[in-house]
């Protein structure tokens, strides 16, 4: 049996990378691959996080020695910095190495570096036998930094795909956002745009649900300033069952981010047949076609965001058509079964090729 070591956030951590690792381990359980996980971060205070990464560094030599393939899941900034010693250790031990780049800002992260730091970091990245990007656009952005390092495109799988979508039998409409509540996600733009929508659609049943962690108090204060505190719900970070219920109860999904990779929230919302309102950043245009699965708005354009939301609020037929098209795309292109068949192909290629991966996945 081939032994795979996943290095990244603890499976219980909040965020897209943890959910990918969780889904990976579940779907590869019945495969020829044995998966173990080495957590480099876990939710908690700074001391707890420090202890987790120190424990990972202590365990790493032994865990890497036992594995055939090291699969490192990383984003930029501190996430990547935590992984650098583990990349070096994996290659010193002669293991096959996959670096899986999540998030939408890795190219910007590299471009912000001094010439010396950039040279050092690209040299470290080049130690990988293969680098996995989430979308064709992310792969193109990173190409000038990765040089001859083999790369593949492997989209995130959608972990929540209901067998069928139930017809909603309640009055009013709900607009849903999930994820980190922060300026970079456009959450405050969304609150302001929603205030404009409610001024034109004053019915009581229109609600905005902001599900996630982060600057919750600032959202609550802005909602009060806009006079819509009774229409904005802030349930906090939702567990799996609660998140499924939130998707099932929503009518529109909105993610007006300034930076993205391939957001899990968009895939999950499409699986529940929700039309998408989002900004065409990162890998979002690889998943959503404007006017087919949802509507695109420029980042930071509150008027355009309000217009797109109102258009869908007013048009049930368009919501239904876009939601159905989105669900069909997820079922055919982003199912876990398809994603992990490609992942198994990647692992087989690594083990068979000796030095570099055969570029057979995601070359379109």
N, C-alpha and C positions, 0 to 999 in steps of 0.2 A: 504493500500500500504506500502511495506517495504521501509524504507528510508536508503539510503547508502550515507555515506560521504567519498569522495575521498580526500586524503591529499597528496599533491605532487606539482610538478612544475605547474605553470599557463599553461593552454591549449595552449597559444600563444608562450610559451617558445620554444627554439630550443633544439632538442634532442629526443632520443628514448622514454624516460619516458613520456614526454609531448604528444607525438604522440599516445602512448598507452592510456593515459587518454582521449585524444580527441576521439579516436575510440571507447573506452568503453562507454562514455557518449552518443555517437551517436547511437550505436547499442542497448543500453539498454533503449533508449527513449520509445520504444513501449512494454517494458516488465513490469512485475508486480513490478519493482523496480524503485523508484524515486531517482535520483542521483544528489547530490550537490557536489560542489568542493570547497576546501579551499586551496588556493595557498600559498606555503611557499617560493617560489622563482620565480623570473621573470627576463627576460633579462633587462640589464641596468647597470648603474654604481653601485659602492658599497653602496652609500647612498640609492639609489632606492631599492636595494636588502635588505638592512637593514630595510627599512620602510615596505616592503612587509612581511618580517618574523615577525616584531613586530605587524603588523595588524593581521596576522594569529594567534598569541598568544592571542591577545585581543578577537578576534572573537571565538576562539576555544571552550571555555566553553559552549557557547550558541549553536554553531553548533553541537558539540558532544552530547549535551543534547537532541537535536531534532532528532538524528539519531538512527537507530537500529543496524547498522553495520558500523564500522569505517575501512576503507580500506586505509592503508598507503602505498604509493609507495616510495621506497627509493633506493638509491645506497649507496656507502660507504663514508667514510670520512665526509666532512661537510654536505652532504645530510642526513646521518644518525644522525649526532649530532643535526641537526635542528629538527629532528622528535622525539628525546628522550622525551622531555617534553610532547609532544602530546600523545605518547604511555602511559605514566604514567597517564595523565589526562583521557584518554579513559577508562583505567581500574579502576581508582578511581570512575568514573561515572557508572561503571558496564556494559559497552557496549561490544558487540562482536567485536573482533579486528582481522583484517587480516593485516599481514605485508608482502608486496610484494617486494621481493629483485630483483632489476634490476642490470645490469652491471656485469662485470666478475671478480671483484676483492674483493668481500666481505669476502671470506674465508682468503685471504691474509691480508686484513685489520684487521680481528680479530687476526690472528696469529702474527701480528706486535705489539700487545698490551702487556703491562706488565701483570703479573698474576692478580694483583688487578683490573686493568681496564678490563681485559678479563672477570673476574668473574662478574663484575658489568654489562657489556654489554650483556653477555649471560643471566643473570638474567632478564634484561629488555626485551630481545628478547623472553624469555620464557613466558612473559605475554600474548603473542599472542594466540588466539584460533586456529589460523592456519597461517603457513608461506608458502608463494607461491614462488617457484623457477621456473626459466625459462626453465630449462632442467634437464634431469636425472643426467648429470655430475655435474651441479651446486648443485643439491640436495645432491649428494653423498659427495661432498666436505664440505658441511655445516653440514652434519649429526653429526660429532663428536663434534660440538659446540652446537647443538640444543637439544640433549639428547631426552627427551620424548615429546618435542613440536611437535604437528601434522604438517606434511608438505605435500604439494602436488606439482606436476609439472604441470604448466600451461604455454605453450609456448606463446610468443607474437603473436598476429594476424597480418597478412599482411594487411595494410590499402589500398594499391594500387594494385588492381587486374584488369587489363584491360579485357574487354570481349573477345578481340582477339588481337593478336600481328601482327602489320603490317610489311610487307617485306620492308626492307630499300632499297632505290633507289638512294643512293649517292655513290660517289667514296670514297675509303679510309676506314679506320677503326678507331673507337674510343674506348679507354679504359677509364672506368669511376671509380672514387672513390668518395664516399660521406661520410660526417661526420666531426668530429673534425680533423683539420690539426695539427698533433702533432707527436712527436717521438713514442709515445705508439701505435699509429695507423699504424706505418710503412710507413708513407707518404714519408719520405726522402729516405727510402730504395726503394720505388716504383719509385721515380724520377731517382735514380741511375740505377735501373734495366731497366727502360724505355730507358735511354740513351744507354745501351748496345743493346737493341732491335733495336733502330733506326739505330745504326751503321751497323746492319746486314740487316735491312729492310729500306733502305733510301727513299722509296717513300714518296711523299709530303702529301698524305692523311692520314698518321698515326698520331693520336693525343692522348694526355693524358688530361683528364678533371678531375681536382681536385676541387670538389664542397663542400665548407664548410667554417667554420670560424676557426680562430686560427693563426698559424704561416705562414700566407700567404706571407709576405715579405721574410721570410727565404726560402720558396719554390721558390719564384721568383728568388732569388739570386742563389740558387743551380742550378736551370734550366739554368741560364746564364753561370755558371761555367762549366756545362756539355755540353754547346753548343746546347741546345735544347729549348731555350726560345720561339722560334716560334712554337713549337709543344706542349707546355704545356699551357692549358687554366685554368684560375683561376676565375671562375664566382662568387665566394663568396657563402654565404648560400642561398639556393634556396627555394622559397615558394612551396606550393603543386603543382600548375600547372606547374611551371618551372621544378620541380623535375621529374614529370611525363614525361615531354618532354625530359629531359636528359636521363632517362632510355630508352625511346622509340628510341632515336637517337644513343644509345651506342651499341657496339658489344660484349664487354667483361666487366665484373665487377670485380674489384680487391680490396681486403681489407686485406693487409698483417699485421694485428694487432698482437701485443704481448699479449694483454689481451682483452677478449670479454665476453659478456654474450651470448644472442642470438641476433645478430645485425639485426636491422630493415632493414638496407641497403641491406643485403644479401637476405632477404625474398622478398623485393620489386624488386630487380634485377631479382631474379628467376621468379617472377610473370610476368615479361616482357621477359621471355625466354632468359635471358643472362647467359652464362656459367660463373662460379665463379672461381677466383683464390684467395686463402685465406690461412691463417695459421690455422692448426688444434688446436686452442686454445678455452678454454671456451666451450660454447654451439655450436660452429660452426660445429663440427663433428656430432652433433645431427640433423643438418639441411642438411648438404652437405655430400654426399658420394664421396670420392675421386675416380676420374675416371668415375663417373656416372653423377654427376651434375657440376663437375668442377675439379680443380686440387689443391692439397695441397702442400705447400712449408714450410720448417722450418722457424720460425721467425728469421729475421735478415740475412737470406741467400740470398744475392742479386743475385748471379749467378743462383741459383735454381729458383728464382722469374723471372729472365729474360728468362730462358729456358722455364718455363711454359707459360709465356706470348707469346713468339715467337712460341711455339707449337700451340697455339690457333690462333694466327695471321695468321699462314701459312695454317691452316686446317679449311676451312669453314664447311665441313661436320661434323667435331667433335664439332664445336661451335653450330651448329644447333641441333645435337643429345643431347648434354649436356643441352642446353637451354630448349629444349622441355621436358626433364626429370625433370628439376628443376621446370618448370611451373606446371607440373602435380603434383609434390609433394606439392607445395604451395596450389593448388586448393583443394587437398584432405585432407591435414593435417593442414594447417595454415590459413584457411579462417576465417574471423571475425565471421561468423555464427557459426562455430564449436567452436571457442574459447569462445564465449560468452554463448553458451549453457552450456559449462563446468563451466563457471563462475557463471551462475545462479544455477547450481547444487551445487556448493560450498556454495553459500549463503543459499540455502534451507537447506543444511546439517548443517550449523552453527546454524540456527534458530531452527532446529528440534532436535539437539543433546544435548542441554542444556549446556554441558561443552566443549566437544571436537568435532571436525569435523569427520564424518565418512570417512575413507580413501578410497574413491572410485574413485578419479581422479588421473590419471597420476602415477599409481603405478608400471608400467612396468619398 
